[in-house]
């Protein structure tokens, strides 16, 4: 018996496609991938990270923080549509269905998506010319990984915990890891007094 190959969806088709539900999707390898609803802790970490970024860039400024807004990139000729938890961009708002020039991408890692976020999506985000920082925040343990572009080279941090911080050139100052976990019950877990980045 011959199996019929599933038809791949183009980016243009995906952007106007509606499955008739409230489900959010990403486009991976020409196929829509449903996104699981966020758990409360995931949502709180996302909100905390947004507040931290807004405190740095200021409200009503040219740069803005977006929740669950699409980002398009091409991987070996395959257009993909990802939906990061948070994105910061300084682009002028238009009628586009996704951000064109994200500068900072934040992913809150959940048990179901953490492996894909770290192994697959982060290298793709780092390939976008406009992206300068990527934060990966674990929703199960108080750990953060940071990728930053410096002099056209990407560097990564060791896992950072409450009690530590990292310097963000993009945001113009230090980011305290504990601030990302406020109210989650994780903010004091495994805290270490040292700060810094490798």
C-alpha positions in Angstrom: 0.0 0.0 0.0 1.4 3.4 -1.0 1.2 6.2 1.6 0.1 9.6 0.4 2.4 12.3 1.5 0.7 15.0 3.6 0.5 18.3 1.8 2.8 20.9 3.1 1.4 24.3 4.0 3.1 27.5 2.8 3.7 30.4 5.1 1.2 32.5 3.2 -1.4 29.7 3.6 -0.7 29.3 7.3 -1.1 33.0 8.0 -4.6 33.0 6.7 -5.5 29.5 7.9 -8.1 29.1 10.7 -9.0 25.8 12.2 -12.1 27.2 13.8 -10.8 26.9 17.4 -8.9 29.1 19.8 -5.8 26.9 19.5 -2.6 28.7 18.8 -0.2 27.2 16.2 3.4 27.4 15.0 4.4 26.4 11.5 7.2 23.8 11.4 8.3 22.0 8.3 5.1 23.0 6.5 2.8 21.6 9.1 0.9 23.5 11.9 2.0 22.5 15.4 -0.5 23.2 18.2 0.8 25.0 21.2 -0.2 23.7 24.6 -1.9 26.2 27.0 0.5 27.8 29.5 0.4 26.7 33.1 0.0 29.4 35.7 3.6 29.4 36.8 4.7 29.6 33.1 2.4 32.6 32.7 3.7 34.3 35.8 7.3 33.9 34.8 6.4 35.3 31.4 4.7 38.3 33.0 7.7 38.8 35.3 10.2 38.8 32.4 8.0 41.3 30.5 8.0 43.6 33.6 11.8 43.3 33.9 12.2 44.3 30.2 9.7 47.2 30.5 11.5 48.5 33.6 14.7 48.7 31.5 13.3 50.1 28.2 10.5 52.3 29.7 6.9 52.5 28.7 5.7 54.5 25.7 9.2 54.3 24.1 10.0 53.1 20.6 10.9 49.6 21.8 8.0 47.4 23.0 7.5 44.0 24.6 5.1 41.6 22.8 3.4 38.5 24.3 3.0 35.5 22.0 3.6 37.4 18.8 4.9 35.5 15.7 8.4 35.6 14.3 9.1 34.3 10.8 12.4 32.8 9.8 13.8 30.6 7.1 15.6 27.3 7.8 17.3 25.8 4.8 14.6 27.3 2.6 11.7 26.2 4.8 9.7 29.2 6.2 8.9 28.7 9.9 6.5 30.7 12.1 7.4 30.5 15.8 5.5 32.2 18.6 8.0 33.1 21.4 6.6 33.8 24.9 8.0 37.3 24.8 9.6 39.4 22.1 11.1 42.9 22.3 11.3 44.9 19.1 12.0 48.5 18.2 10.4 48.4 14.8 7.6 50.7 13.6 4.3 49.0 14.0 2.4 48.2 10.8 -0.2 45.7 9.7 2.2 42.7 9.5 1.0 39.4 10.9 4.4 38.9 12.7 7.4 40.9 13.9 10.0 41.7 11.3 13.0 42.7 13.5 12.9 41.1 17.0 15.8 42.1 19.2 15.2 40.0 22.3 13.4 36.7 22.5 12.3 35.0 25.7 11.1 31.4 25.9 9.7 30.0 29.2 10.6 26.3 29.0 7.9 23.8 29.9 8.2 20.1 30.2 6.5 19.5 26.9 8.5 22.1 24.8 11.8 22.7 26.7 13.9 20.3 24.6 12.6 21.8 21.3 13.1 25.4 22.5 16.7 24.7 23.5 17.9 22.4 20.8 15.9 23.6 17.7 14.4 27.1 18.1 17.3 28.9 19.8 19.8 28.3 17.0 17.1 29.5 14.6 16.4 32.6 16.6 20.2 33.3 16.8 20.3 33.2 12.9 17.9 36.2 12.7 20.2 39.2 12.0 18.1 41.5 14.3 18.2 39.3 17.4 20.8 40.3 20.0 19.6 38.3 23.0 17.7 35.1 23.8 16.6 34.1 27.3 15.5 30.6 28.2 13.7 30.5 31.6 12.9 27.2 33.1 9.4 27.0 34.6 10.1 23.9 36.7 13.5 24.9 38.3 14.9 28.3 39.0 17.4 28.3 36.1 18.0 30.7 33.2 20.2 30.4 30.2 21.1 33.5 28.3 22.5 33.8 24.7 23.9 37.2 23.7 25.4 38.5 20.4 28.7 40.4 21.0 30.8 41.6 18.1 28.8 39.3 15.8 29.6 36.2 17.9 27.1 34.4 20.1 28.1 33.6 23.7 26.1 31.7 26.2 25.9 31.7 30.0 26.2 28.9 32.4 22.8 28.2 34.1 22.0 31.2 36.3 20.0 31.0 39.5 18.3 33.4 41.9 21.0 35.3 43.7 22.8 35.8 40.4 22.5 38.3 37.6 23.7 38.9 34.1 24.6 42.1 32.2 22.4 42.9 29.2 24.0 45.4 26.8 20.8 45.4 24.9 18.8 46.6 27.9 21.6 48.6 29.4 22.1 47.0 32.8 22.1 44.0 35.1 19.1 41.6 35.1 18.5 39.9 38.5 17.5 36.3 38.0 15.3 36.4 41.2 13.1 39.1 39.5 12.1 36.6 36.8 10.8 34.1 39.4 9.0 36.5 41.8 5.9 34.9 43.3 6.5 31.5 41.7 7.8 29.7 44.8 11.1 29.1 42.9 12.7 32.5 43.6 14.6 31.4 46.6 15.3 27.8 45.4 19.0 26.9 45.0 19.9 30.6 45.4 23.7 31.4 45.3 25.2 34.7 46.3 27.6 34.9 43.3 26.8 36.9 40.2 28.1 36.9 36.7 28.2 35.3 33.3 30.6 33.1 31.4 
